[in-house]
Amino acid sequence: MASIPLFVWIVPAVVLLIATLRLPYGYYQFVRLVVAAAGGFVVWQLWQASPKARAWALPFVALVLVFNPVFPIRATRSLWFVANLIGAGVFAVGGVVGWRASRRSAS
């Protein structure tokens, strides 16, 4: 996988986990910005890396579409709860896989 800084994986995952709590609407707008920006950056990096890495970009394209701040998707709180957990999981798995790949290539 492409060399993506660790904070790009951790920050959105933590923000999405916090979003499972009952918070003011402004926080969820912040979540959309963070997830869309981080997801877009990940997609851009993976798309440039290699054809194999492009397959990893697909889940992040889905996250960018779901959490985009320009054309927000309206859903119930229970659906957003599930989407937040799935999004956090995607970023966490991507971070672990990317971190392991960078350690393998460094040694």
C-alpha angles and dihedrals in degrees: 000000000000120000101262119170114256094238090062087064099038103045097056092043092053093043090052093049090051088050090067087075123082103265137156117283091250090068091057090053087053089050091054091052095047096045095044093048095045093042092049091050091049092049091049093049095045094046090055094044105068143310089263091055091051090073088060089055094065098078089049091051087055091050092049090051094047096043099037112138096209099062103020120202114228116220140149121275091251092055091048089050090058092042091051092051093047091047092050089049093050092051092044094050091044090051094049093047092046092047092049092047092051091049091051093050092047093055 
